[in-house]
């Protein structure tokens, strides 16, 4: 498993349910090596020669893979979309790390008379305290009230993490199957968390979604699907419905609700 710092460097320098999940460590950066103390002589004590090649193993240091919005945005946000820029403002007695402002295309998509895209800026207050997953992003969506969603790449090509920047920040682990992101686990990230363990996908998820759609349970969890259930034979059919639904949703809480429905469905199966 590669160190996160190495993985991030590779990306940025290349031009061209609880209790039952199997967990593997999501590698972090900054895991420093600790020096081992050399054997010292004490008065009157007999010193023993060290055996050739014998070393004292350094204690393990837990990796930290949670950073702040300020640090993450400066490192990764422009790589997601070249039209998203960090607005640098220098004002006397103002800490530039405390709040961050991003300039991005206006959500209404208006094109101005000169042919350029209308833009707006969003300010993220206390961004130096907002937790973010220290991984590159592949896509980003910004909503009202500074809420946002980032899709992170991971060391596994078939696993992505959707990070929701809302009051209760949540990481949604998804497996990529047939070009769809299938949510299978959700973890909340608290303000002072330093690490996030990566949850492996459940075995047989591809086979599960190829099976019959559990329509009764889906209707209970998401009432709107009842009107579209005709011809929805497999769970994959239902997931395609949710993907189309999510593409038209502008409410981040609605997106989280859809992800919760899918996570509960695939884990119940």
N, C-alpha and C positions, 0 to 999 in steps of 0.2 A: 504494500500500500504506500503510495507516494506521499511525501510530506506536502502539506497544503501550500506552504510557501513556494516549493518547487513547482507545484501544479499551477499556481497563480502566475509565476514567472513565465512558465511555458505559454500560457494563454495570452498574457499581456505583451510578450515580446515577439510573438509569431505574427509576422506581417500578413503573409498570405492567409388499536388498541392495546391498552395498557396491560403489562404483565405477560402478554403472549408474544410480543414482537421479538424477533431475533435481531439483536443490535450489534452493529460494528462501529468502531470508533471513526468518526469523521476527522481526518487528520487536520491538525492546526498548525499555526506558525508560531515561531518564537519559543519553541521548546528548547531551552538552553541546556547545554551540557554542564554538569556540575563537576568541579574539580574534586578529585579524591585526595584525602589527606595522606601525606607521606608518613611512614612510620618514623617516630621520633624516639630518641633515647631519653630515659629518665634517670636521675641520679641513682646509682646503685643497682640499676636493673640490667639484666642481661639482654642484649639485642640479638635477635635471630636473623640469619641471612634470609633475604627474600628469594623465593623460588623463581627461577627464570620465567619471564612471561606472565607471572601472576599479578593481576590487578584487582583493585576493589571496585566492584560494579557501582556506578552512580545510581542514586535513587531515581525512579521515574518521575518525570514532571508532567502534569496533565496539560495537554495542548489547549490553547485558547483559540477558538474559531469564531467567536462573537466579537465584533468591533463596534464602532459607532457610525451613525449616519454621516457625520462629517468626514471621517477617514474613508469610509467606503465610497462615498460620492466622488471624492477627489481621485480615487484610484480607478474606479470602474464605470461611472455613469456615462461618460462620453463615449466609451467603447460600445455601449448598448445602442446608442443613437447619436450620431454626430450632430443632430439638431438640438440636442439637450446640452446646455452649457452651464457651468458654474459661474454665477455672477460674483465677481470679486469686488468688494467694496472696502475701502480703507477709511475708517473714521476714527478720529482721536478718542482714546479711552474706551474703544469698543473691541471686545475680543472677537476676532474673525472666525474662531473655531466654535463659538457658542451657538450661533445660528448660521444656517446655510441657505442660500437662495439659488434656485435653478431657473434658467430661462429655457422655455420649450415652446413648440408649436401650440397655438391656441386650440382648445378642444373643439371649437366650432368649425375648424378647418378653413376659415376664410382666407382667400387670396387677395392681397392688396393690389392697388392700381399698378404698381411697379412690377407686379408678377411675383413678389415674394410672399411668404406665408406669414400671416398675422401671428404674433408671439405674445406670450405672457410669462410672468415669473411667479413662482411659488416659494414662499418662505417657510422653512422648517425650523421652528423655535426649539432651542435646547437640543439641537442636533448632535451636540457632543455628548449627550447622554442617551440618545435613542439607540437601542441595540439593533445591529444589522448582522446578517450572516456574511462572514468574510470570504465570499466566493464570487467569481465573475458572474455577471448577469447576461442573459441572452435576450431578454425582452423586459419592458417596463410599461406599466399603465398607471397614470396619475388621475385621481378622482377629486371630488370636492373635499374641502376641509383638510387638505394636505394628506389625505389617505392615499395609499399607493400599493401596487403589487409588483414584485420583481420575480422573474423566473430565473433561478440560478442553475448553472451547469454544475455537475459534480464530477468526481473521478470516474463514475460509471456513465457510459454513454446512454444507458437505458433508464437512468434515474435523474429526475429534475426535482428541484424544490421551489414551490411557489411560496414566497414570503409576503405576507399581508401586513402592511404598515398601518395598523389601526390601533386603537387604544389598548387592546389586548393583542399583541403581536403574535402571529401564528405562522408556523412553518408547515406546509402541506407537502408531504413526500408523494411523488408521482412516478409511476413506471410508464415508460414510453412503449405503447403497443399499437401497432397499425397507425402510426403517426398521431396517436392521441395520448394526452397526459391523463393517466388513470390514478386519481388520488387513492392512497391506501393507508395513510397514517397522518395524524395531525399532532403537532407539539406546540405548546405555548412557550414563548420566550419572555422571561421576566426581565425587569429592568437591570438587575445586577447579575444576570447569568453570564458566564464566561465561555461555556462550552455547549455544543449541540451534538448529540450522538446521531449518527446517520442510521436510519431504520431501513433494513433490507426489505425488498418487496416480498410478499408472501409467495410461497411456492404454488405454481399452478394457476397464476392469475390469468394468463392468456387462455387457458382451457376454461376457466370459470366464466369469462366474459363471452366465450363462444357458446355457452350453454343457454338454456331458456331464461327469459327475463322474468324476475320475480315481481310481476306486475302488482299484485296485491300489496306487497311491502313498499314498492316504489310509490304507489298512490298514497299510502298512509304517510310516507315521509315527504312527498312532494305532490300535492293535490293537482297542480296544473298539468301533470303528465297524463292525467286521465283522459283529457280531450284529444290527446295525440297518440293513444296507445294502439290504434288500428295499424296492423302490419308490423308492429314492434314485437318481433318473435324472440330475439336473443338479447342478452344483457348488453352486448355490443351495440345493438340497435338503440337501446335506451341511452347508452353513453354518448352516442352520436347526437341524440336529441339534446342532451345536457350541454354538449360542446357548442351546438348551434345556439342554444338558449344563452349560454354564458357570453358568447361573442356579441350579443346585443344588449347585455346588461351593463348599466353604468353605476349600479349600487354595489359597493364593495361587500356589504353585509349579505346581499343576495348571492354574490359569488361564493362567499364562505359557506352559505347555507347549502348551495349545490354541492360543494366539495364534501361537506359533512354527510349529505345524503349518499354520495357515492362511497365514501369511506365506510359508513355503516352497512351499506349493501354488500360490498365486496368482502368485508370481514364476517358478515352473517352467512355468506355462502360457503 
